[in-house]
Amino acid sequence: MISRGTETKEQIIERFKTAYNEINELNKYNYVVVNDDLEDCVEKVNSIIISNKYRVDRIEEMSVENKEEFMHELLIDKEFENIKLDLEE
Protein backbone atom coordinates (compact mmCIF):
# COMPACT_ATOMS: atom_id res chain seq x y z
CA MET A 1 0.00 0.00 0.00
CA ILE A 2 2.81 2.35 0.78
CA SER A 3 4.50 1.78 -2.58
CA ARG A 4 1.21 2.32 -4.44
CA GLY A 5 0.90 5.75 -2.91
CA THR A 6 -2.90 5.68 -3.12
CA GLU A 7 -3.58 6.04 0.62
CA THR A 8 -2.42 8.54 3.19
CA LYS A 9 -0.54 7.43 6.28
CA GLU A 10 -3.75 7.86 8.31
CA GLN A 11 -5.75 5.73 5.86
CA ILE A 12 -3.14 2.98 6.01
CA ILE A 13 -3.25 3.01 9.82
CA GLU A 14 -7.07 2.77 9.70
CA ARG A 15 -6.90 -0.16 7.29
CA PHE A 16 -4.47 -1.97 9.57
CA LYS A 17 -6.72 -1.31 12.56
CA THR A 18 -9.65 -2.76 10.64
CA ALA A 19 -7.61 -5.80 9.59
CA TYR A 20 -6.45 -6.33 13.18
CA ASN A 21 -10.04 -6.21 14.45
CA GLU A 22 -11.16 -8.63 11.73
CA ILE A 23 -8.38 -11.07 12.63
CA ASN A 24 -9.49 -10.98 16.26
CA GLU A 25 -13.02 -11.95 15.16
CA LEU A 26 -11.78 -14.89 13.07
CA ASN A 27 -13.26 -17.51 15.39
CA LYS A 28 -16.76 -16.28 14.47
CA TYR A 29 -16.41 -17.41 10.87
CA ASN A 30 -16.28 -20.76 9.09
CA TYR A 31 -14.12 -19.70 6.16
CA VAL A 32 -11.32 -17.25 5.44
CA VAL A 33 -10.51 -16.02 1.96
CA VAL A 34 -7.64 -13.60 1.51
CA ASN A 35 -8.22 -11.38 -1.49
CA ASP A 36 -4.66 -11.32 -2.79
CA ASP A 37 -5.28 -12.82 -6.25
CA LEU A 38 -8.69 -12.20 -7.85
CA GLU A 39 -8.93 -15.45 -9.86
CA ASP A 40 -7.77 -17.53 -6.91
CA CYS A 41 -10.17 -15.71 -4.60
CA VAL A 42 -13.14 -16.27 -6.93
CA GLU A 43 -12.26 -19.98 -7.17
CA LYS A 44 -12.10 -20.29 -3.38
CA VAL A 45 -15.41 -18.50 -2.86
CA ASN A 46 -17.08 -20.71 -5.48
CA SER A 47 -15.70 -23.79 -3.71
CA ILE A 48 -17.13 -22.57 -0.42
CA ILE A 49 -20.54 -22.00 -2.00
CA ILE A 50 -20.55 -25.48 -3.53
CA SER A 51 -19.33 -27.23 -0.37
CA ASN A 52 -21.89 -25.36 1.71
CA LYS A 53 -24.68 -27.11 -0.18
CA TYR A 54 -23.48 -30.46 1.19
CA ARG A 55 -23.01 -29.61 4.87
CA VAL A 56 -24.51 -32.15 7.24
CA ASP A 57 -26.51 -29.52 9.09
CA ARG A 58 -28.37 -28.74 5.86
CA ILE A 59 -29.87 -32.22 5.51
CA GLU A 60 -33.23 -30.96 6.80
CA GLU A 61 -33.27 -28.41 3.99
CA MET A 62 -32.76 -30.99 1.24
CA SER A 63 -35.64 -31.63 -1.10
CA VAL A 64 -37.63 -34.82 -0.86
CA GLU A 65 -36.90 -36.76 -4.03
CA ASN A 66 -38.49 -40.16 -3.50
CA LYS A 67 -41.20 -41.93 -1.49
CA GLU A 68 -38.78 -43.18 1.16
CA GLU A 69 -37.45 -39.69 1.82
CA PHE A 70 -41.00 -38.35 1.85
CA MET A 71 -42.02 -40.92 4.48
CA HIS A 72 -38.93 -40.18 6.51
CA GLU A 73 -39.69 -36.45 6.51
CA LEU A 74 -43.27 -37.10 7.59
CA LEU A 75 -42.13 -39.26 10.48
CA ILE A 76 -39.58 -36.72 11.58
CA ASP A 77 -42.11 -33.90 11.45
CA LYS A 78 -44.67 -36.07 13.33
CA GLU A 79 -47.30 -35.30 10.74
CA PHE A 80 -47.64 -38.88 9.54
CA GLU A 81 -51.03 -39.59 11.14
CA ASN A 82 -52.58 -36.34 9.89
CA ILE A 83 -51.82 -36.80 6.19
CA LYS A 84 -53.48 -39.16 3.72
CA LEU A 85 -50.79 -40.63 1.50
CA ASP A 86 -51.10 -41.97 -1.99
CA LEU A 87 -48.08 -44.28 -2.25
CA GLU A 88 -49.36 -46.35 -5.15
CA GLU A 89 -47.82 -44.07 -7.80
PyRosetta script that sets phi, psi and omega in degrees:
from pyrosetta import init, pose_from_sequence

init()
pose = pose_from_sequence("MISRGTETKEQIIERFKTAYNEINELNKYNYVVVNDDLEDCVEKVNSIIISNKYRVDRIEEMSVENKEEFMHELLIDKEFENIKLDLEE")
pose.set_psi(1, -37.8)
pose.set_omega(1, -179.7)
pose.set_phi(2, -64.6)
pose.set_psi(2, -44.9)
pose.set_omega(2, -177.9)
pose.set_phi(3, -68.5)
pose.set_psi(3, -27.2)
pose.set_omega(3, 176.7)
pose.set_phi(4, -67.9)
pose.set_psi(4, -34.4)
pose.set_omega(4, -179.9)
pose.set_phi(5, 69.8)
pose.set_psi(5, 23.6)
pose.set_omega(5, -178.2)
pose.set_phi(6, -94.6)
pose.set_psi(6, -15.5)
pose.set_omega(6, -179.6)
pose.set_phi(7, -121.0)
pose.set_psi(7, 150.9)
pose.set_omega(7, 175.0)
pose.set_phi(8, -78.1)
pose.set_psi(8, 168.8)
pose.set_omega(8, 177.8)
pose.set_phi(9, -58.6)
pose.set_psi(9, -40.9)
pose.set_omega(9, 179.7)
pose.set_phi(10, -65.3)
pose.set_psi(10, -39.3)
pose.set_omega(10, 178.4)
pose.set_phi(11, -66.3)
pose.set_psi(11, -39.3)
pose.set_omega(11, 178.1)
pose.set_phi(12, -63.3)
pose.set_psi(12, -44.4)
pose.set_omega(12, 178.4)
pose.set_phi(13, -60.3)
pose.set_psi(13, -43.1)
pose.set_omega(13, 178.6)
pose.set_phi(14, -63.0)
pose.set_psi(14, -40.5)
pose.set_omega(14, 178.3)
pose.set_phi(15, -64.2)
pose.set_psi(15, -39.8)
pose.set_omega(15, 177.9)
pose.set_phi(16, -68.1)
pose.set_psi(16, -36.2)
pose.set_omega(16, 176.0)
pose.set_phi(17, -62.8)
pose.set_psi(17, -44.2)
pose.set_omega(17, 178.6)
pose.set_phi(18, -61.6)
pose.set_psi(18, -46.0)
pose.set_omega(18, 179.5)
pose.set_phi(19, -61.3)
pose.set_psi(19, -42.3)
pose.set_omega(19, 179.2)
pose.set_phi(20, -61.0)
pose.set_psi(20, -45.3)
pose.set_omega(20, 178.8)
pose.set_phi(21, -63.9)
pose.set_psi(21, -39.3)
pose.set_omega(21, 178.5)
pose.set_phi(22, -65.1)
pose.set_psi(22, -40.5)
pose.set_omega(22, 178.4)
pose.set_phi(23, -62.6)
pose.set_psi(23, -37.9)
pose.set_omega(23, 179.1)
pose.set_phi(24, -70.4)
pose.set_psi(24, -16.2)
pose.set_omega(24, 178.1)
pose.set_phi(25, -99.2)
pose.set_psi(25, 6.9)
pose.set_omega(25, -174.2)
pose.set_phi(26, -54.1)
pose.set_psi(26, -35.8)
pose.set_omega(26, -176.9)
pose.set_phi(27, -68.3)
pose.set_psi(27, -8.3)
pose.set_omega(27, 178.5)
pose.set_phi(28, -87.3)
pose.set_psi(28, -4.5)
pose.set_omega(28, -174.3)
pose.set_phi(29, -117.3)
pose.set_psi(29, 157.2)
pose.set_omega(29, 177.7)
pose.set_phi(30, -93.9)
pose.set_psi(30, -24.3)
pose.set_omega(30, -175.3)
pose.set_phi(31, -136.5)
pose.set_psi(31, 152.3)
pose.set_omega(31, 174.3)
pose.set_phi(32, -131.6)
pose.set_psi(32, 128.0)
pose.set_omega(32, 176.3)
pose.set_phi(33, -128.0)
pose.set_psi(33, 119.2)
pose.set_omega(33, 178.4)
pose.set_phi(34, -91.2)
pose.set_psi(34, 124.4)
pose.set_omega(34, -176.1)
pose.set_phi(35, -86.6)
pose.set_psi(35, 70.8)
pose.set_omega(35, 179.2)
pose.set_phi(36, -105.7)
pose.set_psi(36, -21.3)
pose.set_omega(36, 176.5)
pose.set_phi(37, -139.8)
pose.set_psi(37, 117.2)
pose.set_omega(37, -171.9)
pose.set_phi(38, -57.3)
pose.set_psi(38, -49.1)
pose.set_omega(38, -178.5)
pose.set_phi(39, -62.1)
pose.set_psi(39, -43.4)
pose.set_omega(39, 178.8)
pose.set_phi(40, -63.9)
pose.set_psi(40, -42.0)
pose.set_omega(40, 179.7)
pose.set_phi(41, -62.9)
pose.set_psi(41, -45.5)
pose.set_omega(41, 179.1)
pose.set_phi(42, -61.2)
pose.set_psi(42, -42.8)
pose.set_omega(42, 178.9)
pose.set_phi(43, -61.9)
pose.set_psi(43, -43.5)
pose.set_omega(43, 179.1)
pose.set_phi(44, -64.6)
pose.set_psi(44, -43.7)
pose.set_omega(44, 179.5)
pose.set_phi(45, -64.5)
pose.set_psi(45, -41.8)
pose.set_omega(45, 176.3)
pose.set_phi(46, -60.8)
pose.set_psi(46, -40.1)
pose.set_omega(46, 178.0)
pose.set_phi(47, -63.1)
pose.set_psi(47, -40.0)
pose.set_omega(47, 178.4)
pose.set_phi(48, -64.2)
pose.set_psi(48, -43.7)
pose.set_omega(48, 179.6)
pose.set_phi(49, -61.0)
pose.set_psi(49, -45.5)
pose.set_omega(49, -179.8)
pose.set_phi(50, -64.9)
pose.set_psi(50, -47.6)
pose.set_omega(50, -177.8)
pose.set_phi(51, -65.7)
pose.set_psi(51, -29.5)
pose.set_omega(51, 179.8)
pose.set_phi(52, -63.9)
pose.set_psi(52, -28.3)
pose.set_omega(52, 178.9)
pose.set_phi(53, -65.7)
pose.set_psi(53, -22.3)
pose.set_omega(53, -173.1)
pose.set_phi(54, -110.2)
pose.set_psi(54, 14.8)
pose.set_omega(54, 177.9)
pose.set_phi(55, -66.5)
pose.set_psi(55, 144.1)
pose.set_omega(55, -178.1)
pose.set_phi(56, -60.7)
pose.set_psi(56, -37.3)
pose.set_omega(56, -178.2)
pose.set_phi(57, -71.4)
pose.set_psi(57, -2.3)
pose.set_omega(57, 177.5)
pose.set_phi(58, -99.6)
pose.set_psi(58, 3.9)
pose.set_omega(58, -177.0)
pose.set_phi(59, -56.5)
pose.set_psi(59, -39.5)
pose.set_omega(59, 179.4)
pose.set_phi(60, -61.9)
pose.set_psi(60, -25.5)
pose.set_omega(60, -177.5)
pose.set_phi(61, -87.4)
pose.set_psi(61, -6.9)
pose.set_omega(61, -177.5)
pose.set_phi(62, -68.5)
pose.set_psi(62, 150.5)
pose.set_omega(62, 179.6)
pose.set_phi(63, -77.5)
pose.set_psi(63, 150.0)
pose.set_omega(63, 177.9)
pose.set_phi(64, -83.8)
pose.set_psi(64, 118.9)
pose.set_omega(64, -173.0)
pose.set_phi(65, -109.8)
pose.set_psi(65, -13.8)
pose.set_omega(65, 178.6)
pose.set_phi(66, -146.9)
pose.set_psi(66, 173.6)
pose.set_omega(66, -175.6)
pose.set_phi(67, -61.7)
pose.set_psi(67, -39.4)
pose.set_omega(67, -179.6)
pose.set_phi(68, -62.9)
pose.set_psi(68, -44.0)
pose.set_omega(68, 178.2)
pose.set_phi(69, -65.9)
pose.set_psi(69, -38.4)
pose.set_omega(69, 178.1)
pose.set_phi(70, -60.8)
pose.set_psi(70, -47.1)
pose.set_omega(70, 178.6)
pose.set_phi(71, -61.6)
pose.set_psi(71, -43.7)
pose.set_omega(71, 179.3)
pose.set_phi(72, -58.4)
pose.set_psi(72, -46.9)
pose.set_omega(72, 179.6)
pose.set_phi(73, -61.2)
pose.set_psi(73, -40.8)
pose.set_omega(73, 179.2)
pose.set_phi(74, -62.9)
pose.set_psi(74, -42.9)
pose.set_omega(74, 179.8)
pose.set_phi(75, -65.8)
pose.set_psi(75, -40.8)
pose.set_omega(75, 178.6)
pose.set_phi(76, -63.5)
pose.set_psi(76, -43.1)
pose.set_omega(76, -177.3)
pose.set_phi(77, -79.5)
pose.set_psi(77, -2.5)
pose.set_omega(77, 179.3)
pose.set_phi(78, 56.9)
pose.set_psi(78, 34.9)
pose.set_omega(78, 178.4)
pose.set_phi(79, -107.6)
pose.set_psi(79, 3.6)
pose.set_omega(79, -172.6)
pose.set_phi(80, -54.6)
pose.set_psi(80, -47.4)
pose.set_omega(80, -175.1)
pose.set_phi(81, -72.8)
pose.set_psi(81, -15.5)
pose.set_omega(81, -177.0)
pose.set_phi(82, -96.2)
pose.set_psi(82, -0.5)
pose.set_omega(82, -174.9)
pose.set_phi(83, -123.3)
pose.set_psi(83, 129.6)
pose.set_omega(83, 174.1)
pose.set_phi(84, -82.6)
pose.set_psi(84, 125.7)
pose.set_omega(84, -175.9)
pose.set_phi(85, -108.5)
pose.set_psi(85, 140.6)
pose.set_omega(85, 172.1)
pose.set_phi(86, -111.4)
pose.set_psi(86, 93.5)
pose.set_omega(86, -175.5)
pose.set_phi(87, -98.7)
pose.set_psi(87, 10.2)
pose.set_omega(87, -178.0)
pose.set_phi(88, -85.5)
pose.set_psi(88, -3.8)
pose.set_omega(88, -178.8)
pose.set_phi(89, -65.5)
pose.dump_pdb("model.pdb")
